[in-house]
């Protein structure tokens, strides 16, 4: 669980891709801070499990299965959250697909699917939630990008890198357009975060260790708090100093 604490009582957060890894950590951290959380994942079992974990810990959660690359499913997801909790205050775009490999071997389906989920999905969620937030007086959007999109590319994985770089552009442009509506938009760029496929050797960063998903969740909490009220349009690296090496 996250060790950083803010007070998000009376807030409602929608977290996409919340069934695993950074999305799961963010959903659990937001709930621990007092927010009601709409737990979205394309896998209904994973969404149900995370929502159950939150409720078991004394929080409020609603699991909603939806594919964020489908505009109609995103609209239904948002309406389900509004029906359950009323006003929506926070959006965390954490849904993502990753497939590495050389550019010359990438087929069209994989290219389109990665862009559709990682970038178009974040656009749909931001656009539709932005309309809701604008009508309700403001809100916060946090996009989970990657150091692969800012500032360093990977040895391969052109679709993934392109999608994450696109999220940085989406973040900056939506921050500019949403600012007059009281909506702040920022991106977090994780690097060297441990997951189920993490190798045993230490990563090439200044700290010489892997980061936990909770380290990213702590930054999500900060950006959603009033302490970050004068921060928008930023892409923040959370990478153990990977880009200093």
N, C-alpha and C positions, 0 to 999 in steps of 0.2 A: 504493500500500500504506500501511497504518497506520504511523505513526512512534512510537506509544506501545507500550511493551514490558512485558509481565508474563509470568510463568512458569506456563503452564497444562498442562505435561506431566503425563501420567497422568489427564487430564481428557477427557471426551467431550462434544461439543456438538451439539445439533440446531438447525439454522437453517432456518426455513420461509421461503418466498419468496426463496431464496438465489440465484436465477438472475440477478438484476440489481440495480443500484442499491445501497441500503443493505444489503439482505440479502446480496448478493454481497460487499460490502466487509467486513461482519461475519464471514462465513464465512472469507474469506481472512485476516483479522486474527486470528481465533481459531486457525486452523491455523498461522499464523506464530508464535503464542505457544506452540505445542506441542500443542494439543488435536487429537484426532481429531474430524473434522467430518462429520456426516450432512447432506448438501446436499439440501434439499428444494425442489422447484418443481413447479408444475402442468405446466410445459413440460419434457419429459424432455431435450430437446436442450440447453436452458440449464443444467439441473442437471448433465448430463454434462460440459458445457464447464467449469463452475466447479470441479467435482471434479477434472477433468483438470489444470486450472491449479494446484490445490493440490498434487496428486501430483507434477507437474513441478517444483514449487518445493521438493520434499523432504518434504511433509506427508502426512498420512493423511486420506483422504476416501472417502465412499460416497455416490453419487448415488441418490436415491429419488424417483420421481415420485409425487405424491399431491395430492389436492384436500383442503385442510384443513377445508373446510366439510362434509366427509363423515366422520362419526365412525368408521366402519369403516376407511376409508383411513388416518385418523390412527393408529388402533390398529395397523394393519399397518406403518405407517411407524416407529412406536416399536419394535415387535418386530424389524424389520429392523435397526435401529440396535443393539439389544441383542445380536442374534445376531452382528453384525459386531464390536462393540467391548466388549461386556459392560456394565458399569455406565454409566448416563447421568447427567451432572453438571449440564449447562447446557442451557437452552432459550431460544432467541431467536425470538420471534413477530414475524417481519418480513413475512409474506405479507400482501398488501393489494391492494385494487381501488379505483381512484379515478375518479369521473365527476362532473364539475361541471355546472352548469346550474341554472336557476331551479326552485324547489320546485314551482311549478304545472305544470311540464312533465315532471316525473320520473315514469316509469311504474313499476308495481308490481314488474316483474321486476328492474329495476335497483336499486330500493330493497332488495329481498330479497337479491339477489346481493351487494351491497356489505356489508350487515350480516352475511350468512352467512359471507363470507370474512374480513372484517376483525375482527369481534367474536366471532361464534360459533366461527370457526376457532381464534381465540386461546383461547377458553374450552375447547374440546375438547382442544387441545394441553396447556393448563395443567392441566386436570383429570386427564387420563390420565398425563401426565408427573409431576404432583404425587404421584400414587399410587406411581409407581415410585421417585421420589426419597425419599418418606417411608419406604418399605421399605428403602432403601439408605443412609439416614442423613443425607439433606439434599441441597440443591442450590441453583441460582440460576435464576430466570426473569427475562428482560428483554423487555418488550413495546415494540415500536416504534409509538408513538402519533403525535401531531402537535400542533404549536401550534394547529392548527385545532380541536382538541378541548380544549386547555388552554393558555392561557387565552382565546384570541381566535378567534372564528368567521370564516368567509370570506364574501365578498359573495354567494356561492351555493354549492351543493353540500351540500344538507341531509343526504343519506344518508351521505356521507363524514364530515362533521362529527359527525353523531350516532354513527357507529361509533367514531370516535377518542375522543370524549368518553366513550363506553361503556368503552373500553379503560382509561381512567383509573380508572373505578369498579371494573372487574375487577381492576386492579392493586392497588388499596387493599384491597379485600375479600379477595382471595386472599392478599395479604401478611399480613393479620391472621389468617386461618384456617390458613395454612401455617407461620407463625412457630414454633409449638410443635414442628413436625416438622423444624426446622432448614433450612427453605427460605426464601430471601429473594426478594422479587418487587419489581421496580421498572420504571418506564416511562421511555422517552426520547421527548421531543417535538421532533422536528426541524422546522425552518422555514427557508426560503430555501436549500434544498439543491439543487445543480446536478444535472440529469439530461439526457436526450436532448432534451427540449423547453425547456430553459432559455433565456429571452430574453437578448439581448445587454446590455440596460441593467442597471445595478446594482440590487439589491433595496432595498426600504425598511427597512433595519436600521441599527443604530448603527455597525457596522463598514463598511457600504457595499460589501459583496462577497457573492458566493455561496459557500456552504460545500460542500465535497466530501463524498461519502458516507463517506470515511475519517474525517472529523471525528466522525461519529456512531459509527463503528466503534471509535474510541478510547474513547468513553464506555462502549460495550458492554464492552470489555476491562476498564476500571476497575471497573464494577459486578460483573463476574464474578470479580474478583480478591479476595484477602484484605484488600486495602486498603479495600474497601467492606463489610467484615464487619458493621458496625454501621449499615448503611443499608438500609432496606426500606420499602415502601409509598410511595415518592416518585415524582413526575413531574418530570423534569429537562428544561428547555428547552435545546435546542442550536440556536440561531437567529441568532447574530451580533448579539444585542441587538434583535431585531425588536420585542419587546414593550416596549421602552423608548422607541421613537420615537413 
